[in-house]
Amino acid sequence: MDNGEEIPGLNEDWTFAGAKVMEWISGFSMFIIVSAILPMAPGKAMPLLLLSWVGTTFGLALVRKRFPDEERGVRNACMVELGFAPPGIPAPARIQPHWSGEPVRRFAATSYYEQLQLGRLFSRDANDDGQDSDTIE
């Protein structure tokens, strides 16, 4: 099949019930950790142990599926939460320090950009009245 069509699922990892092998292993690890923590006999605690195993497995699968690029999306989200820049993505600029669709913040009035009135040359919006309260210092 070399006509340019893609075969769906050709490079997909193996899954069982939508969760990958690593997620099942993580769930089983949680099963063992919870069994060591609970003071009950494993027979009595089995519903809780199975719930922790299946809950962890499908919880991780659910988080992974929320991102378009599944593994990198989870990795990047975890690194951002820990305060590190994700690898391969440049750090945000001072003028726009957030990864969002927020409007670009204004420069401080003491900056050379404002003193030279370069904003008039590089106007983003024709209806911009310059009344933003956010400034970059």
C-alpha positions as CSV (number, residue, x, y, z in Angstrom):
1,M,0.0,0.0,0.0
2,D,2.3,2.7,-1.2
3,N,-0.4,5.0,-2.6
4,G,-0.1,7.6,0.1
5,E,-3.0,6.3,2.3
6,E,-2.4,5.9,6.0
7,I,-3.3,2.7,7.7
8,P,-5.1,3.6,10.8
9,G,-3.5,2.3,14.0
10,L,-0.3,1.0,12.2
11,N,2.1,2.6,14.6
12,E,-0.2,2.5,17.7
13,D,1.0,1.0,20.9
14,W,-0.7,-2.0,22.3
15,T,-3.6,-1.1,24.6
16,F,-6.0,-3.0,26.8
17,A,-9.3,-1.3,27.4
18,G,-7.8,2.0,26.1
19,A,-4.8,2.0,28.6
20,K,-1.2,1.4,27.5
21,V,1.1,-1.1,29.2
22,M,2.9,1.5,31.2
23,E,-0.4,2.7,32.7
24,W,-1.4,-0.8,33.7
25,I,2.1,-1.2,35.3
26,S,1.6,2.1,37.2
27,G,-1.9,0.9,38.3
28,F,-0.4,-2.4,39.6
29,S,2.3,-0.5,41.4
30,M,-0.4,1.6,43.1
31,F,-2.1,-1.7,44.0
32,I,1.1,-2.9,45.8
33,I,1.7,0.5,47.5
34,V,-1.9,0.6,48.8
35,S,-1.7,-3.0,50.0
36,A,1.4,-2.1,52.0
37,I,-0.3,1.0,53.5
38,L,-3.6,-0.5,54.5
39,P,-3.6,-2.2,57.9
40,M,-6.2,-4.8,56.8
41,A,-5.7,-8.3,55.4
42,P,-5.4,-8.3,51.6
43,G,-8.6,-10.4,51.3
44,K,-10.7,-7.8,53.2
45,A,-9.0,-4.9,51.4
46,M,-9.3,-6.4,47.9
47,P,-12.1,-4.1,46.7
48,L,-10.1,-1.0,47.7
49,L,-6.9,-2.5,46.1
50,L,-8.7,-3.3,42.8
51,L,-10.3,0.1,42.8
52,S,-6.9,1.8,43.3
53,W,-5.4,-0.4,40.5
54,V,-8.2,0.3,37.9
55,G,-8.7,3.9,39.0
56,T,-5.0,4.7,38.6
57,T,-4.8,2.9,35.2
58,F,-7.8,4.6,33.7
59,G,-7.0,7.9,35.4
60,L,-3.6,8.0,33.7
61,A,-5.1,7.0,30.4
62,L,-7.7,9.8,30.7
63,V,-5.0,12.4,31.4
64,R,-2.9,11.1,28.4
65,K,-5.9,11.3,26.0
66,R,-6.6,14.9,26.8
67,F,-3.6,16.1,24.8
68,P,-3.3,15.9,21.0
69,D,0.3,14.6,21.3
70,E,-0.3,12.3,24.1
71,E,3.1,11.5,25.7
72,R,4.7,14.8,25.0
73,G,1.6,16.7,26.2
74,V,1.7,14.9,29.6
75,R,5.4,15.4,29.9
76,N,5.2,19.1,29.0
77,A,2.3,19.7,31.4
78,C,4.1,18.0,34.2
79,M,7.3,20.0,33.6
80,V,5.4,23.3,33.5
81,E,3.8,22.4,36.8
82,L,7.2,21.7,38.3
83,G,8.6,25.0,37.0
84,F,10.8,23.7,34.2
85,A,10.7,24.7,30.6
86,P,9.6,21.7,28.4
87,P,12.5,20.5,26.1
88,G,12.4,21.7,22.5
89,I,10.0,24.6,23.2
90,P,11.6,28.1,23.5
91,A,10.9,30.0,26.7
92,P,8.2,32.7,26.4
93,A,9.3,36.2,25.7
94,R,9.1,39.0,28.3
95,I,6.4,40.8,26.3
96,Q,4.2,37.7,26.4
97,P,5.2,35.5,29.4
98,H,2.2,33.3,29.3
99,W,1.2,30.4,26.9
100,S,-2.3,31.6,26.1
101,G,-4.4,33.8,23.9
102,E,-4.2,36.8,26.2
103,P,-3.5,40.1,24.6
104,V,0.1,41.3,24.6
105,R,0.9,43.4,27.6
106,R,1.9,47.0,27.4
107,F,5.5,48.2,27.9
108,A,6.3,50.4,30.8
109,A,6.2,54.1,30.0
110,T,9.9,54.4,30.9
111,S,11.0,51.8,28.3
112,Y,12.7,52.9,25.1
113,Y,9.9,51.3,23.1
114,E,7.4,53.7,24.5
115,Q,9.7,56.7,24.6
116,L,10.5,56.4,20.9
117,Q,6.7,55.7,20.3
118,L,7.4,52.6,18.3
119,G,4.0,51.3,19.1
120,R,2.6,53.6,16.5
121,L,4.7,51.8,13.8
122,F,3.8,48.3,15.0
123,S,0.1,48.8,15.9
124,R,-1.7,45.5,16.5
125,D,-5.2,46.9,16.2
126,A,-6.5,50.0,14.4
127,N,-9.0,50.6,17.3
128,D,-6.3,50.3,20.0
129,D,-6.7,53.2,22.4
130,G,-3.7,52.2,24.6
131,Q,-5.6,52.0,27.9
132,D,-4.2,48.7,29.2
133,S,-3.4,48.6,32.9
134,D,-0.8,45.8,32.6
135,T,2.7,46.9,32.0
136,I,6.0,45.2,31.7
137,E,8.8,46.7,33.7
